[in-house]
Each structure stands twice: as C-alpha cells, then as structure tokens.
C-alpha cells in the first residue's frame, strides 16, 4: 500500500472493525496453541522425565522459526501466492500446511525424535509465516483508535491458545494419548480459518491491498531509519529480559518437585486466565493512565512476582512460587500489550509485514537465544539469584524504553 493510498484508505469502523478483529483473533488462537506447546508443554514434560536442565533448554530451539521469520518477511510484502484474496494469500496455505503436518505427526507415535523435531520445525516455520501475514493485515486494517483494543484482543487470543496448547493438551495427554491430542490440534487449526474466510467474502469490510512498486520491501528500509533502529534495539533488549523471566518458571517448579499434574492443570490453566484478565484491563489502563504509566504498573507487578518466586523457592512454599509464576505471566502480558499497541503504529508504512515482523522477530529470536543461555546459567548459579538479576534488568530496560513508548506516531497526528 502506497503512502497516498494509506491516506485515502480508512479502515472500516464499528461492526466492520469488530469483524476483522474477531477473524484475526481466531487465527491468533491457533498461533497461541503452537507457542503453548513449544514453551509450556514439551520442556516441562521432558524435565519431569529426568532430562537435565541444560538439555531441556535446547528444546526451546523449536521456537527459533518464530524468531527469524523477519528474514523472509520482505517476501510476504513483495509477493503473494496466486488464486487467493490478498488477506488470505499467505494465511490460508500456511495454516493448512501446519494442520496437515500435525495430522501426520498424530499418526506416527513413537517415531524417531529427530524426525519429530524436523516436523515440529516445519509447523513452526509455517505458523511463523502465517503470523507475518496476519500481523501485516492487522497493521493495515486496524484503525489507530482501535489499536489498544487490537493489542488486548491479540493477547486474549494468544492466552486462550496457550491455555489449550500449554495447559489442556498437557493435562489431558496421558488420558487421551498421542494420536487424539494431535488430531484435535490439527482440526482446531482448520476450524480457526473459517472466520477469516467469512470476513474475506464481505468485500465492504476488507479493502484490497495495493502494491508499492516504487519501493521494494526490505530489512534495510527499517534499519536505515534511526528512530526505527533505536526502537528495535530497545524492544529487543526488553524481550531478552521479559521472555526468559516468563518461559523458565515451570522448570523452577519442577525443581521444587511440584507434580506435573499441578503444573499442567493449575499453572497451564490459571496462567492463561490471568493473561485474559490482563488483556481485559490493559486497554482501559492505557486509555486512563497512558502507555508509560501502564507499562510501569505492569513492571511493578513483575517485581512482586519475581520476589514471590524467589521466596517461594528458598522457603519451599509451592503455593507462593506458583502465585509468582502466574503473576509474572500477567505482568509480562501487560507489558506485551503496551508494546503491541506501539508496534502497530510503528509499522504503519509501505512495508507493514516487514516492519512488524522485524520488530517482533528480532526480539523473539534474540530472546530465544537468551532463554537457552539463561537455562544453562541457572544450572550454574541458583533460581533466587536469577530472579534478583531479572528484577534489576527489568527495571533498567523499562526505564530505557519509556521514551519510545511515549512517542506519538506521525500516522496518528
């Protein structure tokens, strides 16, 4: 979409915006299911079966395709598969591919772990590509006034998906078995495409996306802009702090001898529920207090959560540690909503897929490496020391990020 076309185009208001938002959110649920399985399912299961903490950390490598998707995001901006409407061109094929691979996995229990890991990488790659196109659609179709609600809806959808993938699937795995769980997962990915297909048929709610032939999408376009480059660096530093502080906590509970049933049933369910609550209150908080104050409120919650986990671990109080894990998820989710609202504005230009994917992708990629590294480091120090350093790092990065959060996008003026 060219700059001129951006000024001429006005995203649909009222019911049209809501329909687009609901269709996008449905696909985010499927994406959240995938992230829930990668982050909260397999690592905890393998740790409970005796795998070393350092080895478990490497399982997060399945998350890497979600972090390096920005490398092929210019392709999503420049070209789309034929025979499909613009908003469906990448989303539908990638979602279908993911469902087919998952269905294949369901039919091969006991297969070689290397084969299963390779298939998992294929699913992660397809879902990451789908996510690029979906994020670009959100950037183009969501009106600036709806951005806080869009960011909150994204968190809510990801939370529901995480509740299913990282909670329900893990808790019910032993009861229903490999084939049933993965077939349900594959069927869910197919069902979640339906709302987007319905929205695509309603031509009045989705305007066609025009190409920008005078400027090819590229990573250089973002990196050459000093303001965008600064935002990217600060955002990446923030991700390197908040994601390890959230992702590794189930391993801490395993080290405290908390039963897997409790982790899957309580943390895997209660955690996403609090994330849903956070999604509900985040947008009103941003409207009432502004984004800088909102992010500090969630940071304060994160500090309290880190203290609860450290004290719970030292004094062997599982209930306190679990409360800290759940609260930390809510705090990180709140910070995520504020950042998501800003990124929607930062990416509104001639290459939305590339800009949005780069903002999120670089942070995801580097923070995944940081998570793997911190998993090794915790084995050498201790969980309380890890949480103390995490609290100091969290305060530092949020203070550095504040100016960028305060900035008002030129597109909104």
C-alpha positions in Angstrom: 0.0 0.0 0.0 1.5 3.3 -1.0 1.6 6.4 1.3 -1.0 8.1 -0.8 -3.3 5.1 -0.6 -2.9 4.9 3.1 -4.3 8.4 3.4 -7.2 7.6 1.1 -8.0 4.3 2.8 -10.0 4.4 6.0 -10.3 1.1 7.9 -14.0 0.1 8.4 -15.5 1.4 11.6 -17.8 -0.1 14.1 -19.0 -3.6 13.1 -16.5 -3.8 10.2 -13.6 -3.3 12.5 -15.0 -5.8 15.0 -15.5 -8.4 12.4 -11.9 -8.1 11.2 -10.6 -8.1 14.7 -12.5 -11.3 15.6 -11.3 -13.1 12.5 -7.7 -12.1 13.2 -8.1 -13.1 16.9 -9.3 -16.6 15.8 -6.1 -17.2 13.9 -4.0 -15.9 16.9 -5.7 -18.6 19.0 -4.1 -21.3 16.8 -0.8 -19.5 16.9 -1.1 -19.4 20.7 -1.7 -23.1 20.8 1.6 -23.7 18.9 3.5 -21.4 21.3 1.9 -23.0 24.3 3.1 -26.5 23.2 6.6 -25.3 22.5 7.0 -23.1 25.5 4.9 -24.8 28.2 4.4 -28.4 27.2 7.4 -30.3 25.9 10.1 -28.7 28.1 8.2 -29.4 31.3 7.4 -33.0 30.3 11.0 -33.8 29.4 12.3 -32.2 32.6 9.9 -34.3 34.6 11.2 -37.4 32.9 14.7 -36.7 34.1 16.3 -34.7 31.3 18.9 -32.2 32.6 18.0 -28.6 32.9 20.7 -27.6 30.3 19.4 -30.2 27.8 15.8 -29.1 28.3 16.8 -25.6 27.4 17.7 -26.7 23.9 14.1 -27.7 23.3 13.3 -24.0 23.0 15.1 -24.2 19.7 11.7 -25.1 18.2 10.8 -21.5 18.8 13.5 -20.2 16.6 11.5 -20.1 13.3 9.1 -17.8 15.1 12.0 -15.5 15.9 13.8 -15.4 12.5 10.6 -15.0 10.4 11.6 -11.4 9.7 14.3 -12.8 7.4 11.6 -13.8 4.9 9.0 -11.1 5.7 10.0 -9.0 2.7 8.8 -11.8 0.5 5.4 -11.6 2.2 5.3 -7.9 1.4 6.5 -8.2 -2.2 4.7 -11.3 -3.4 1.7 -13.4 -2.6 0.6 -16.9 -3.8 -2.0 -16.6 -6.7 -5.6 -17.6 -6.7 -6.4 -16.2 -3.3 -7.7 -12.8 -2.0 -4.8 -10.6 -0.7 -5.7 -11.1 3.0 -5.8 -14.9 2.5 -2.8 -15.4 0.2 -0.3 -16.5 2.9 -2.6 -17.1 5.8 -4.7 -20.0 4.4 -1.8 -22.0 2.7 0.4 -21.8 5.8 -2.4 -22.7 8.2 -3.4 -25.7 6.0 0.2 -26.8 5.8 0.5 -26.7 9.6 -2.7 -28.7 10.1 -1.5 -31.4 7.6 1.9 -31.8 9.3 0.3 -32.0 12.7 -2.1 -34.6 11.4 0.8 -36.6 10.1 2.5 -36.4 13.5 -0.6 -37.8 15.1 -0.3 -40.9 13.0 3.3 -41.6 14.0 3.6 -42.1 17.8 7.0 -43.5 18.8 8.7 -42.1 15.7 12.4 -41.2 15.8 12.8 -38.0 17.8 14.9 -36.4 15.0 12.0 -36.8 12.6 9.5 -35.4 15.1 11.8 -32.5 15.8 12.1 -31.8 12.0 8.3 -31.9 11.6 8.0 -29.6 14.6 10.3 -27.2 12.8 8.1 -27.4 9.7 5.0 -26.5 11.8 6.8 -23.6 13.5 8.0 -22.3 10.1 4.5 -22.4 8.6 2.9 -20.8 11.6 5.6 -18.1 11.7 4.9 -17.3 8.1 1.2 -17.2 8.7 1.8 -14.9 11.7 3.8 -12.4 9.5 0.9 -12.1 7.1 -1.6 -11.9 9.9 0.3 -9.1 11.7 0.6 -7.2 8.4 -3.2 -7.5 7.9 -3.7 -6.1 11.5 -1.4 -3.2 10.8 -3.3 -2.3 7.6 -6.8 -2.9 8.7 -7.0 -1.7 12.3 -7.8 2.0 12.8 -5.4 3.9 15.2 -8.2 4.4 17.7 -8.7 0.6 17.8 -5.0 -0.3 18.4 -5.2 -0.7 22.2 -8.2 -3.0 21.8 -6.5 -4.9 19.0 -3.4 -5.4 21.1 -5.6 -6.6 24.0 -7.5 -8.9 21.7 -4.2 -10.4 20.4 -3.1 -11.1 24.0 -6.5 -12.6 24.8 -6.4 -14.9 21.8 -2.8 -16.0 22.4 -3.8 -16.7 26.1 -6.7 -18.9 25.0 -4.4 -20.7 22.6 -1.7 -21.1 25.3 -4.4 -22.4 27.7 -5.2 -25.1 25.2 -1.7 -25.9 23.9 0.3 -25.5 27.1 -2.5 -26.4 29.6 -5.3 -28.6 28.4 -3.2 -30.7 26.0 -0.6 -31.3 28.6 -3.0 -32.1 31.4 -5.0 -34.5 29.2 -2.2 -36.0 27.3 -1.9 -39.2 29.4 -5.7 -39.7 29.3 -6.3 -39.4 25.6 -2.9 -40.3 24.1 -0.7 -39.0 21.4 -3.0 -39.5 18.3 -6.1 -38.0 19.8 -4.4 -34.9 21.1 -2.6 -34.1 17.9 -5.6 -34.8 15.7 -7.7 -32.4 17.8 -4.9 -29.8 17.4 -4.9 -30.3 13.6 -8.7 -30.0 13.4 -8.6 -26.8 15.6 -6.2 -25.2 13.1 -8.6 -25.8 10.3 -11.7 -24.6 12.1 -9.9 -21.3 13.1 -9.5 -20.4 9.4 -13.3 -20.1 9.0 -13.9 -16.6 10.4 -11.2 -15.1 8.1 -12.8 -16.8 5.1 -16.2 -15.2 6.1 -14.6 -11.8 6.5 -12.9 -12.1 3.2 -16.2 -12.7 1.4 -17.6 -9.5 2.9 -15.9 -7.1 0.5 -17.1 -4.0 2.3 -15.1 -4.8 5.4 -11.7 -5.6 3.9 -10.2 -3.2 1.3 -7.8 -4.6 -1.3 -4.1 -4.1 -0.5 -2.2 -2.3 -3.2 1.4 -2.9 -4.0 4.1 -0.3 -3.6 6.2 -0.8 -6.8 8.2 2.3 -6.2 9.7 0.8 -3.0 10.6 -2.8 -2.5 10.2 -4.2 1.0 13.5 -4.8 2.7 15.1 -5.0 6.2 17.4 -2.2 5.2 14.4 0.1 4.9 13.8 -0.2 8.6 17.4 -0.3 9.7 18.3 2.9 7.8 15.7 4.8 9.8 17.5 5.9 13.1 14.2 6.2 15.0 13.1 2.7 13.9 16.5 1.3 14.6 16.5 2.7 18.2 13.1 1.3 18.8 14.2 -2.1 17.5 17.2 -2.2 19.8 15.2 -1.2 22.9 12.4 -3.6 22.1 14.9 -6.5 21.6 16.6 -5.7 25.0 13.2 -5.7 26.6 12.3 -9.1 25.1 15.6 -10.6 26.3 14.5 -9.8 29.8 10.8 -10.4 30.0 10.6 -13.7 28.0 13.3 -15.7 29.9 11.7 -14.5 33.2 8.4 -15.9 32.0 9.4 -19.0 30.0 11.7 -20.8 32.5 9.4 -20.7 35.6 7.8 -24.1 35.0 11.3 -25.6 35.2 11.7 -23.9 38.6 8.5 -25.6 39.8 9.8 -29.0 38.5 13.0 -28.4 40.5 10.7 -27.8 43.6 9.1 -31.2 43.0 5.8 -29.7 42.1 3.7 -32.5 40.3 3.3 -32.3 36.6 -0.5 -32.6 37.0 -0.4 -29.4 39.1 1.8 -27.5 36.7 -0.3 -28.5 33.7 -3.7 -28.2 35.4 -3.1 -25.2 37.6 -0.3 -23.1 36.0 -1.3 -24.2 32.5 -4.8 -23.0 33.0 -4.7 -20.3 35.7 -1.8 -18.6 33.9 -3.7 -18.0 30.7 -6.8 -17.0 32.7 -4.8 -14.2 34.4 -3.5 -13.3 30.9 -7.1 -13.0 29.7 -7.9 -10.7 32.7 -4.8 -8.7 31.8 -6.0 -8.4 28.3 -9.3 -7.1 29.5 -7.8 -4.4 31.8 -4.8 -3.4 29.7 -6.7 -1.2 27.1 -8.7 0.7 29.8 -5.5 1.3 31.7 -3.7 2.7 28.6 -6.7 4.9 27.9 -6.9 6.2 31.5 -3.3 6.5 32.5 -1.4 6.5 29.2 1.0 3.9 27.9 4.1 4.9 30.0 2.2 4.7 33.3 0.5 1.5 32.2 3.8 -0.2 31.5 5.2 0.8 34.9 2.2 -0.7 36.6 2.8 -4.0 34.9 6.5 -3.7 35.7 5.7 -3.3 39.4 3.6 -6.4 39.3 6.5 -8.2 37.7 8.9 -7.2 40.5 6.4 -8.5 43.1 6.1 -11.8 41.1 9.9 -12.3 41.0 10.1 -11.7 44.8 7.3 -14.3 45.3 9.1 -16.9 43.2 12.4 -16.3 44.9 11.0 -16.5 48.4 8.8 -19.5 47.5 11.8 -21.4 46.1 14.0 -20.6 49.1 11.4 -21.4 51.8 9.9 -24.4 49.8 6.5 -22.8 49.5 5.0 -24.2 46.3 1.8 -22.1 46.6 3.8 -18.9 46.8 6.1 -19.9 43.9 3.0 -20.8 41.8 1.4 -17.5 42.6 4.6 -15.8 41.5 4.7 -17.8 38.2 1.1 -16.9 37.4 1.6 -13.2 38.3 4.8 -13.0 36.3 2.8 -14.2 33.3 0.3 -11.5 33.8 3.0 -8.8 34.2 4.8 -9.9 31.0 1.5 -10.0 29.2 0.6 -6.5 30.3 4.0 -5.2 29.1 3.4 -7.1 25.8 0.0 -5.4 25.2 1.5 -1.9 25.6 4.4 -2.8 23.2 2.0 -4.4 20.8 -0.1 -1.2 20.6 3.0 0.8 19.9 4.3 -1.6 17.2 1.0 -1.4 15.3 1.7 2.3 14.9 5.5 2.0 14.3 4.8 -0.5 11.4 2.2 1.5 9.6 4.1 2.3 6.4 4.8 1.0 2.9 6.1 -2.4 4.2 4.0 -3.4 7.2 4.7 -7.1 7.1 8.5 -6.5 7.1 8.5 -3.8 9.8 6.1 -5.7 12.1 7.8 -9.0 11.6 11.2 -7.4 12.2 10.1 -5.6 15.4 8.7 -8.9 16.8 11.0 -11.3 15.1 14.3 -9.9 16.2 13.1 -9.8 19.7 11.8 -13.3 19.6 15.0 -14.7 18.0 17.4 -13.0 20.4 15.2 -13.6 23.4 15.0 -17.3 22.5 18.8 -17.5 22.5 18.8 -15.6 25.8 16.3 -18.1 27.2 18.5 -21.1 26.2 21.5 -19.3 27.6 19.8 -18.5 30.9 18.7 -22.1 31.2 22.3 -23.1 31.2 23.2 -20.2 33.6 20.6 -21.1 36.2 22.2 -24.6 36.4 25.4 -22.9 37.5 24.0 -20.3 39.9 20.6 -20.6 41.5 17.0 -19.6 40.9 16.9 -16.8 43.6 20.0 -15.2 42.1 18.4 -15.5 38.6 15.3 -13.7 39.8 17.3 -11.0 41.6 19.2 -10.2 38.4 16.0 -10.3 36.4 14.3 -7.7 38.6 17.2 -5.3 38.2 17.3 -5.9 34.4 13.5 -5.4 34.1 13.6 -2.0 35.8 16.5 -1.0 33.6 15.0 -1.9 30.2 11.6 -0.4 31.0 13.3 2.8 32.0 15.2 2.9 28.7 12.1 2.0 26.8 9.9 4.7 28.3 10.7 7.5 25.8 9.8 5.3 22.8 6.6 4.3 24.5 5.7 8.0 25.0 6.3 8.9 21.4 3.3 9.7 19.3 3.2 8.2 15.8 3.1 10.7 13.0 0.5 8.5 11.4 -1.9 9.3 14.2 -1.5 13.0 14.1 
